[in-house]
Amino acid sequence: MSGTLQRGLAVQIAEVLRERLLGGHLRPGTRINEVVLARELGTSRGPLREAVRQLVSEGLLVHNPNRGATVFAAGPDDVRALFELRTALETASARLAAERRDDKDVAALRSACARARKTIQGGRRFVHRLDLDFHRTLTDTARSPRVAEQLWRVQQQIILLRSPLEVPAAHTADSLDDHEEITAAVADGDGDRATALMRLHLGRVLAHMTASLTAG
């Protein structure tokens, strides 16, 4: 297999594994069995190993000497530390979005909110892709690539930790309300309000996660 073909295959495998990780199908702390995965995905171990290295670099997997890779795991204290970082980055992103948004940005944010609302009304409680969709759209609106790069890493790690947890319908409804209020603040160009709403939103998610992890 040529190097270019192997890299292309590795990217595809990484996306498959990422979806499983963020969707809660590979739980935190799970050991990645390369032999089983390669057989399941119908691939050789070379591209799989490259995909695993990519996800290790993103913080979704952790390399353990002599044990291979395991799924990123964190306890309540580590989760709080992740949220400290995410809050610092995403409140800044919300303010920048309010300052830099244009009509297309606002339409994209409202569309992300509408997709999530429609899906949740159809009976789904928490859909990681829809949550990431909103937050990434907000980050895109901020137009700060360095902030976006750091945010993407911590957002993915939090989604990975959150996906296996039971998320009550009331919590999801509150999150959707938060997203819509943040969107309204951004549309109005109100950076102070967008920042405050984002802080409250992330505080709500943190409280739910730490309670769930402690109870578990």
Disulfide bonds with the S-S distance in Angstrom:
none
